[in-house]
Structures are given as C-alpha cells and as structure tokens.
Amino acid sequence: MTPFDFQLRTRIVFGPDTIDRLGELASELGARRALVVSDPGVIAVGHTQRGLDALKRAGIEAHLFEGVHENPSTDDVDRGVVVAKRHDPEVLVGLGGGSSMDCAKGINFLYSNGGQMQDYWGVGKALKPMLPMIAVPTTAGTGSETQSFALISDAKTHAKMACGDKKASCRIAILDPNLTLTQPPRVTALTGIDAIAHALETYVTTRRNPVSLLYSREAWRLLAANFGRVLDDPTALEARAAMQLGATYAGVAIENSMLGATHALANPLTATYGIVHGEAIGLMLPHVIRFNGEKHDVWYRELLEASCDNNGMPRPSSGPEGLANFVTSLVEKAGLATRLPDRKVEEAKLSELAASAATQWTGTFNPREVGESELLGLYRQAF
C-alpha cells in the first residue's frame, strides 16, 4: 500500500471554443483586472487577441505582456513583473505554450512574494498567497497547466530552475483543442514527444502511486495512439483533442509522481548545446526505457497492456525493448534527431554532461539509481 496525498487543484474546462469562456471564468474568480502573458507566435495567429476580447466582453480590464521567449529566463520574468506592477492585476492568464504558462507563474511568484526567481528554486518557498491564475495552453506538451512548478532558466548561468509551490497551481485550465491546430509541425513534434515522455516517466518513478498511475496510464493511451495521427494530418481535431487532454493528464501525473532520468539527461543538452527540450528528450528517452526496463520490465509491460488494442502499438510481450523501439520510431517520424552526433554533441563533452545531469533533481526519482557513471553510460548509448 503506497501512501499518497492527492488534491486536484486545477479545474479543467475542455472542449472546442472554450477560450471564449475566459472572461466568464475569470469573473467567477472575482477578477476585474487581468494580465495576459503570451508570446509573439501565439499573438500572430490571433489566439491572444481572442482571449483579450473574451476578458473585455466580461467587463474585465485586460493588459498584455508579450515578452516571453522559448525556455523563459529570469530576464523575461523580471520584465513581466514590471508590467504587472504597472497594472495591478487580480488574475494572471498564461496563454500559449509551456513557456507562456511558466513565465506567468514566475511573474506570480515575484509579484506576490517579492525577491528574485532564484529565491524560489526548490519547493514550497513562497510564504504569501499568490494571485489566481488561468492557463490556456495552445500546445499539447508540457502539462504546465496542471502543475505547481515554473521552469525558469537563470539568464546568467543558463541553469534550468524548477520553482514549485502549491500556491502557484493554476485555478483553471482551459483546454481548447482548436488552439492547437495552428501549431507549426516542428512544435507539434517537439511538444508531443515531451508529453509522451511525461506519461512514460511518471509511470515508473519512485513516487508512483495509485492516483498518479491512473493519469499516467490514460495519458499514455491517448498520446501514443494519436501522436502519429497529428503528424500525418495536422487538421485532425479529434486527434489534436486527445493529445491535448493526454498532455494535461500527464501534467497531473507529474504533480503527483515527478519525473526521472530522461529529463535529468535532457536539461544539460539544452543548457550546453541549445538543443530544444523536446528533441533532447527524444534523444535520451529510448535509452532510459531500456536501462530502467532491466529492473522494471513488468511495469512497462503493464503500460503496454493499456494500449495494446490500438493499431501500431507494441505488444506487451515485447516489453521495454519493444517500447523503446516504438518511441524511436515516433522520434524518427517526427523528424527529430535520434543520435547525439546529429546535433553536434562532442564525445569529449559527455563526462561533463553526465556531471551536470547528476545534479538534476528529477534524476533522484528514477526507479533505478543513477549517478554520474550511469548517466555517462546512457549518453554513450545515445552517442
């Protein structure tokens, strides 16, 4: 019997055109002024304006902070806080991909509690209440909408800081699959692989529990069956909806069971070589599955049971090797790299990367213990 403490802190509103309810839902939180945090790409396709219009129809004064970059940094957050102080919002809206949602959470930490982002690196370091936040994801990947963590890069050291506090959880997540139809193919590929990794890693961590397993399993079932479909037909709304819901469920699983060695290995690749997070994940995930599968074969077979009725899925009898090969096939189908040299990673740097990966928090939750030597071995396999 595994003890757990589960509370779903985020209301999930799912369905086509639900972005038009943003004003109504913000009003239910008692807000009359809102700060919307978004990025130039989402603004360009019109989603941000649609959200601003919904807020204004509800009589809510809406302001926009658009200075979000991919992998938001402490500089992005600091600029957002300046805008927040100018307009004194009563609700924050993260409208975009994981970067917009994480930046909004970072702004919330500093606007509500003061200090600098580095003060909140870790868990539970915010002492004061935080503003209510609404997440409107336009991608199907990070699951940030159902997590209490903001991932913010230190602008000077490039270290990726996981700043977590239950008070930072979004009050509401609006899941409108129509918003994901405008994703560029590469964004669909990168975010989809990330979401799949979330489902697979949360299923086997040392903190897995009966509730997290429910969400991991359903996330995997939705994501594995539909990722190939959205790559083949980006206009398939049902598949897009399944991917979005699967990514959100995986986010709930992360909140309750954390992640593992794949993310520990991916972060140094991003910090050192600028490899986009989703691609770094795709490079390392199959090798971690094989590594963990040597000790936890039965868990991966159980997970494959959940998807064995879906065409093209590996059979449970194929175990971790079949699952790893299937993930590699998805990475290839997505047009992403499958070997470290494909992204100009140098063999001489592997030891340095392993030392950095060994400091990553997520590695401590991997089902098999991973130190510097094990992580170096995994990099070598990917090389």
Secondary structure, 3 states (H helix, E strand, C coil): CCCCCCCCCCEEEECCCHHHHHHHHHHHCCCCEEEEECCHHHHHCCHHHHHHHHHHHCCCEEEEECCCCCCCEHHHHHHHHHHHHHHCCCEEEEEECHHHHHHHHHHHHHHHHCCCHHHHCEECCCCCCCCCEEEEECCCCCCHHHCCEEEEECCCCCCEEEEECHHHCCCEEEECHHHHHHCCHHHHHHHHHHHHHHHHHHCCCCCCCHHHHHHHHHHHHHHHHHHHHHHHCCCCHHHHHHHHHHHHHHHHHHHHHCCCHHHHHHHHHHHHHCCCHHHHHHHHHHHHHHHHHHHHHHHHHHHHHCCCCCCCCCCHHHHHHHHHHHHHHHHHHCCCCCCHHHHCCCHHHHHHHHHHHCCCHHHHHCCCCCCHHHHHHHHHHHC
